[in-house]
């Protein structure tokens, strides 16, 4: 394990050096995310997916929708340390933002799912999230809501009310949730006045201290990779600081919970930094309240550096320049049930 960690640190430091050398190639966010060949975008799919995303009837007791934890009227998360599921249950991890998730090559904090389609299925049947017993029960409920049949048929054709198609539709909607045209994007496209003086200092500091070893690429979540190929990093990479206990950084073993491989203990998918100013509290467990503190912790645990107050302030100013333009979101009119409810009146 010690040899693995030393090798990982050495590799990261080399990558950081190379990243600084390549800093003339800042990348703006593409206007379109990757689209899988087996799920091309259509307006009908997006319309269906949006309804499903906002519909709390996909949860056991009709209280939780996808939007409950990934609020697209705000930063795409819920600004809580731990999201609240059915019956007020809470897991150990915070909800990652859904904005720009379409640019991630794997999903969830631990990277356990390769696509948005696969990710969309998980929370619905997770007992502490939306709590449905299985997708068969979910589709049976949706089939009793008359208005969903024409939405599915418009998107996928006849006999289209399946779990796979529901997941494809949700993923299609989520691929519309991208935030281009941040001040940083305008700068990357050649507008040298798009960033303030402090943001420009922060951009340079961000590169010089080594943040780009992990947070590179147009999404600041690592290099663009094929869907299903994750970009991961150990966190904390350099354990032993006071932050480990103060913020419970080692309690959740991350990707190890999926793979059971010793080398994957405390390894995580590198998250996007886009709109990070809007998604406090920070880290997988939501234990850090402010972005300044999060930057300070990352400097120590990932780079082995005690960043100065000025360095931290400059980097935070730059990170604020990653807040993009949010496409307008309107609440959908959901298909209704008439003269009855499908939600159990008594919890079983």
N, C-alpha and C positions, 0 to 999 in steps of 0.2 A: 504494500500500500504506500509506504514511504517513497519507494522508487517511482511509483506511478505519479505521485504528487509532484516530485521534483521534476520529472519529465514534463508534466503538464505545465508547471510554472515556467520552465525553460522555453517550451513551445510558445506559450503566451507572450513572453517577453520578446521573442524573435518576431512573432506576428505583429506586436505593437510597433517594433522598429520599422518593419516593412510598411505598416499602415501609415506611419508618419511620413515615410518617404513618398507615399502615393497620395498625399493629401490634396494634390491639385485636382483630383478626380472625385469631387463631391457629386453625389447623384441625387437628382430630384425624383420625387415619387412618380412612377408611371401613371398615366391617366386611366389605364385598365389593368386589373389584376390578372394573374394566370387563370385561365378557364379550362377545366378538364374536358377532354374530347367527349366523354360520355355524359356530360351535363352542360350542353351549350346554354348560354343565357337567352331567355325570351322574356318579354314583358309579362306574359301570362304566368310563368313560373315565379317571377318576382312578386307579382300580386298575390299569388297563393302563399308564397313563402312569408311574405310580410304578415298576412293574416295569421298564419300559424305561429309566427314569432311573437305576436302580441296576444295570443289566445290563452288565457289561464286554464281553459278546459283541457289542455294537454297535461295538466297536473291532477293528481289523485283527488284533491278536495276543491279544485277550482280556484286556488288562491295564487298560484305562481305561474308566470309565463317566462319565456326566454328573456323578455324585456325587463322582468323584475330584477334580474341580476346584471343584465347587460343593457343598461338604459341608454337607448340611442337618442333620447332627448337631452342627454348630457354627454359625459365622457365615454360612454360605452361600457361602464362598469356600474357599481352601486355605491362607491365611496365608503365601503364598510370593510373592517378587517376580515370578516367572514360573512359570506352571503347567507341569507336566511331562506331555508327551504320549507316544505310542507310541515305543518305542525310546529313551526318555529324551530326546526332543527338547523344546526349549523355545522358545517365541515371545518376543516383546519386551514383551508386556503381561501384567499380572496378571489373574486371573479376577475379574470383578465379582461381588458377592453376588447370589444368586438370590432371597434373601428380599426381598419387596416389589417384585421386578422386574415383577410384573403391573401395577403402577401407572405404569411408565415408558411413554412414548408411542412410543419407538423403542428398539432393543436394540443391544448391543455398545457399547464405548467410543466408537466413531466413528459410532454411530447408523445403521449401514448396513442394518439390517433393521427393518421397520415393526412386526412383531408377534412374540410369543413363538413362534408356529407357525413363522414363517420362521427365527427364531433357532435353533430346535431342530434344524433340518436341517444347519446349517453345521458344527458341530464334528465330526459323525460322518464327514464326507468330507474334512475338512481334513487334509492329509498330515502335519502336525506335531502334530495333536491326537489324534483317534481313528483316522485313517488308512485308513478303508474306501475302496475305489476309487470307489464311487458308491452311490446308494441302491438301485439294482437289486440289487447284490450284497448289500447289507445286508438287504433284504427276502427275498432268496433264502435267506440264512442263517437268518433268523427263521422262515421257513416250514418249515424242517427241525426246528424245536423244537416238538414236538407241542402242548405246553401253551399256546402263544401263539394258536393258531387260535381256541379258544373265548373267550379274552380279547378278541380283536379282534371276534369275532362278537357277543359280549355288548355291546360298546361301540358297534359300527357296523353290525351286520347281516351278511348273507351276503357272501362274496367281498370281505371288508373289509380284507385284509392288503395295504395300500398305504402308500407313504412318506408321503403326505399325512395319512393317518389316524394313523400313528405319531407324526408331528409334532403333530397335534391332541391326541392323548392326553398326550404329554409336557407340552404347554402347559397342558392342563386340570389336571394334577397341580401344575404350577408356580403356578397361580392359587390353590392352597390355601395357598401359602407366604407368608402375611402375618403381621405381628407387631403387633397392636394393643395397646392398654392399657398403653403405656409411662407412666412418670411424667408425661412431657410431655402425652400424650393425656388423662390424667385432669385435668391442669391446664387444658388447652384446653376441656374440658367443664365447667369451673367449680369444680374442687376446688383452691382456692388453696393448700392445704397439701401438694399432691402433690409440689411441688418443694422442695428444700432452699433455704436462704437464698442459698447460693453459686450454685445452679442458676438461681434467679430473677435474680440479678445477671448471670449468663452469658447468659440469654435476652435481657435488655435490652441487654447489650453486643453480642450477636450482631446485633440489629436496628440499634443505633445506629451501629456501624462500617460497616454496609452489606452484611453477609453475605447478607441476604434478597434482594438484587438478583438473585441466582442461586438460592440455596437457599430457595425459598419453596414454598407449597402444602403439602398434607397429607403428601406424601412427601419434602419438603425436596429436591426435584429439579427445581423450577421449577413454573410454573402447570400445572394439569391441561389437557391438550390432546388432540385427537382422535388415535387410534392412527395412527401413520405420520407425525405432525407432530412433529418433534424440537425440543427446547429445548437450544440449543448456546451455548457460550461459549469464547472464546479463552483458552488457558492456556499460558504466562503472558500475561496481558493487557498487562502492563507489563514487557517483557523488559529485561534489562540488569543485574539484580541478580546477586550472587555465586551465588544458588541455581540459575541457569540451567545453569552448568557443574557445580556440586557435585552436583546431582541429575539431570543429563542431561535437563532439561525440554524442550529444543528438538530433541532427536535424532529423536523420532518426530513426524511432521507431522500425525498425527491424521486428521481428516476429509478432508484433502487426498488421502490415499491412496485414498479412495473416489471423490471427485468430480473430482480434478485441477484444482480451481479455486484460484487463488492466494489468494483471500479465505478459503479454508478451511484454510490452513496453521496447524497447532497449535490447531485448533478441536476441541472435544470435547463429547459429550453430557454435560450436567450430571448427576453421579451423585447418588443418594439419600444422605442423611446418617443415615438410620435404621440403628441398630445399628452405626454407624461405629466405635464403641469396640471392636468385636469383629473388625474386618476389616483390621488392620494386616498388612503394610506398606501405605503409602498412595500414591495417585496411579496413573495408568495404567501406569506402569512399576515400581511397587512399590519405589521407591528410598528412601522415607522411613519410618523404623522406628517413630516415635512420633506420637501424635495431637497432642501439644503442638507438635512441630516442624512438622507439617503445617499447623496453624492459623497458626503464625508465618509460614510461607511464603506461605500464601494471603493474609494481611494485606498482605504486601509486594508480591506479584506481581499480585494482583487488585484491591487497594484502594489501593495506594501508601502504606500505613501501616505504621509500625514499632510493632506492638502491644506493650504493656508485659507484663511477666511476669504481673501480676495480671489483666490483660485476657485473656491466653491461658489462664490457669488457670480463670478463670470461664467462658469459652466452652467449654473442655473439660469442665468439670463439667456444663454444660447439654447438651452433646452426649451425655454418658453417660445423660442422662435420656431420650434417644431410643431406648434399648434396650427393646424391647417384650416381650410374652409370646410365646413360641415354641410353636406347636402341637406336641404330642408326635409324634415320628417313630419308627416301628418299621421295621426292615429287612424288606423283602418276601421271601417264599419265591419264588425265581425258577423259571420252568418249566425242567425238566431235559431233557437228552439222555440216552438210555439206551444203554448198551453201546458208546458211541463219543464222540468229540469233534468239534466243528466248527471248532476253532481249528487253523490250520496248525502242524505240528510243526517245520517248518523255515521260517525267514523267507525269503520270495522277494524 
